């Protein structure tokens, strides 16, 4: 159904359709899926857990996607990309918001900000602070969610591919937080005061058990009503959140097969 929809809009929009060659859905019983042989002699991750293919899928997919879009000949003139997932919707002003954010960063702030995020509630965790609404934008430490980054930040990630690929954490976003903790990339991001993305697929996913009534209520509030946003950046509100330094990873990414495949995607050994 999704493939058919993309095909239906190709006459109206310039679309490059990519298919992940190592998707777990296409390889359920072989790497990166659940190949039983991979657990033979494997001592487990940081916490002694055996390898589970489904746990590794998101990080494999994001790592492949990031390397692919920044490496395509067809996209060589594109300086940056918005990375989101299929169960998010975006506001009609998402492109304008990205332009505004990067224009501000280009005023000599390239080494301060990792990029842009678009959910000031941080996954429906917080209500938007009045100070943020008054200023229009905030700066804070990156944690998760859809983001826009450019080639300079991807180059920094790639130059620390070994740190990224060997960190025993199945979450791509917490792996980036780890890179921020070791000063490989800046830890701060810019975020608009009004949601420019909304997560509509909270149920039935990997983290369904972590969803409470408050988050469900906020999801229902925003998923059908994302407001337009036109505010320029003058003096963003400082969230006053220090860099997150995670001492121990979440695990799930300790197997050499996952780490080696990751390194291969970055083109390093």
SULTA-V492843 format. One record per helix or strand of 3 or more residues. SS is the DSSP state (A for helix, B for strand). FROM is the first residue (numbers start at 0). TO is the last residue. If there is no record, write none. Layout:
ss: <SS,SS>
from: <FROM,FROM>
to: <TO,TO>
//
This chain:
ss: <A,A,A,A,A,B,B,A,B,A,B,B,A,A,A,B,B,A,A,A>
from: <1,23,35,52,72,79,87,93,112,129,136,146,150,160,171,187,196,207,212,255>
to: <8,25,38,70,74,82,89,104,116,134,140,149,158,165,180,191,198,209,221,265>
//
